[in-house]
Each structure stands twice: as C-alpha cells, then as structure tokens.
Amino acid sequence: MEMHHGHKTRMNLIRLSKSSVGNEEIRAVTQVLREGYLGMGEQVKQFEINLEKFFGRKVLCVSTGTSALQLALQACGIGSGDEVIVPSLTYIASFQAISATGAKPVACDVDASSLIIDSNDVEKRITKKTRAIMPVHYSGGVGELEKIYSIAKKYKLRVIEDAAHAFGTIHKNQLVGSFGDIVCFSFDGIKNITSGEGGCVVSNDKKLMKVIEDLRLLGVENDSANRYKNIRSWSFDVKHLGWRYHMSNIMASIGMVQLKKFEKLSQKRQALAKRYDDKLRGIGNVLPLSRDYDFVVPHIYVIILSKKINRSLLMTCLLKLGIQTGIHYYPNHLLTLFKSAYKLKNTEDIHQRILTLPLHPEMKLKDIDYICSQLESIVRN
C-alpha cells in the first residue's frame, strides 16, 4: 500500500472489520458438503467438545450470539413480567434477546472511561421484578465484573454475560467464559473467532444447560443426543416452548478451524490494538479506550473524541482516504421500542463522541500507522 499518495484507490479501502478465513475453512466446509449432512450433527458435537476443552466447562452451540442470550434467559425461567438490567451502550441484539423472552430490558449506564456497565447505576435500577443482570463486555474488556457478581448475590439475581466481544479475554488470570454464572459468545462473521453464523452458551449449571440443549431444538426432549449421531427423533415429548436455534455442521466446521487458529488471530488483534495505543498517544482531542491488551482480546478498537471534533466530518474525510470507520453503538434507550423515561448521563454524552477504527487480523501494522497519521493531520486542521 502506497503511503505517499494522500488518496488511496477504493480498491485499497481499509475495512472497519472483516472475516479472516482461508483455505482451511473452505476445505472444512467442502468436506461437510461432500458428506451431505449439513444440519446439526457430529461436527457440532466435536466443536462443542473442543470449546469445552478451551473453557473447561460445559458448552452448547447455537445459531447466533443473540439466540445464546435468549435461550440462557429463558432457561433461567425469565419471561413476561420480569426485568433484566442491561447497559444501553450495546448492540440492539442484547435488548432484543431480553424482549424475545417476554421480559423487559431495563437500560442502565456505562462507566464514562471504560464504556462498560456501571455497577452503581445497576443497583439504582433494581426493582422487585428484576431477575438478572446482563453485563456487556464492550470491545473485549470486562470492567468491574466482581462488583456485578456481588450485587447479583446480594439481590439473588442471575448474571448472563454478553461476551460477544470478549472471546479469549483473560480477567484476573481466568479466561472469560471459564468462570461466572452464564456466559454467551457470538461467532458471527467478524467476531474474534467465526463460524460464519453462530454462538454458544457456557455454564456449570447442569440443569440450566440441559434445558438449553432441548430448547435450541424446538423443545424436543433429548433430541441433541440423536442429532450428534446424525439421527432424528421420531417419537418424543415437548414440555416447553422451544426454538430452531441449533448450530449446523457447516458452521461448526468453520468454527473448529478458527479455534485452532485462535492463538494467532488473538495475538494479531492485540498487536494491532497496542500499535494504535502507541501511535494515538499524544494526539490531542483523541482518547483511546483504556484496555490492557496483554489480557484483552479486542473485537473493536474505539476512541473517544473531544467535543470540539465534528465526528461525521471526520468520518467522511477518513473514508475519502480509504479508511472505513463506524460507531458502536447508538444507545438502545433512545430507540422508539426501548425508550426509557430517564436519562443515562454517560451513555448520552459518550455515544456522540465514540468512533470505531478499523481492526481485523488481516491488517498490517503499517495500516495502523497510516490511519493514525491521517487521523492526526485531519484532527490538527
């Protein structure tokens, strides 16, 4: 990539995010297609076993990160008349997963510097109807997770961690997902690892996991055991409303290859994020999120702009230079469907000033240098 051309051709667009897949994934999918059993079967079981080794706990694979959250909530017995506390600064999936159970998502604020759930605000939002807290591991960080768990213990609430951004993150010497109540991951196309589409639920709660195992297959009891052997259940019983939320062999075959590559993929993400931190230090009016990338595996790289900067103009200028940027996220409590009667000070201030810079494993360090130098010159002027 030429640096001195000021203008890069559209062909050289540095994308905000992209899947990092290659020939091994293509071969794995081809193998499944040749075998002709595309639905949920042996590959899904194998992927779950591999993930169980990774986390050291029981894992169930599902169709998406959103369905993982919904099934986890439903298996906790959460539904109509219940409330679940969730930070407003998250993808709408977190809110929709709660709504899908019939429960009400109750938006709470984030910490102004970490952009992760604010435990003080969580406590303010608790009512007699509250059944669970859903912390969101924004950009791969987990914030003060212990505080959330101590609040949950105090009020006898479940904790369902939305760890879609945090696959591979280490917190206090423990892998996210290897501890805690219920932890949900996403494997969509651009996540830290992908299975094309997909997600998983990780928990030690055996009863809960048994419920999820049936719920993801339309509530058909013990259908998982049959499907793992590539057979169907023809006579069965159903006691709960279930969903068609299982994973397919096609997706699992991609996921298994990605899991093998994960060490490389995660080190690349961490190295790129560290380079950003390094190059952005000292640029006025731009503040990187504070994350320790020796332990956090970043899904996105977010900066906070000072109020002086016109974000949409900055985004337009960067795009002209071949740099795609994004905004994670528009607050859910400002959307028509989820509008709250109260204000969330930090979220409302910060969402107008956050900007996501390109981050994916196919980028090079010199791409980061290019982005940061262009950003600096635009911000200066």
Buried (B, 14 or more C-beta within 10 A) or exposed (E): EEEEEEEBEEEEBBBBBBBBBEEBBEEBBEEBEEBEBBBBBBBBBBBBEBBBEBBBBBBBBBBBBBBBBBBBBBBBEBBEEBBBBBBBBBBBBBBBBBBBBEBBBBBBBBBEEBBBBBBEBBBEBBEEEBBBBBBBBBBBBBBBBEBBBEBBEEBEBBBBBBBBBBBBBBBEEEBBBBBBBBBBBBBBBBBBBBBBBBBBBBBBBEEBBBBBBBBBBBBBBBBBEBBBEBEEBEEBEEEEEBBEBBBBBBBBBBBBBBBEBBEEBBEBBBBBBBBBBBBBEEBEBBBBBEBEBEBBBBBBBBBBBEEEBEBEEBBEBBEEBBBBBBBBBEBBBBBEEBEBEEEBEBBBEBBEBBBBBBBBBEBEBEBBBBBBEBBBEBBEE
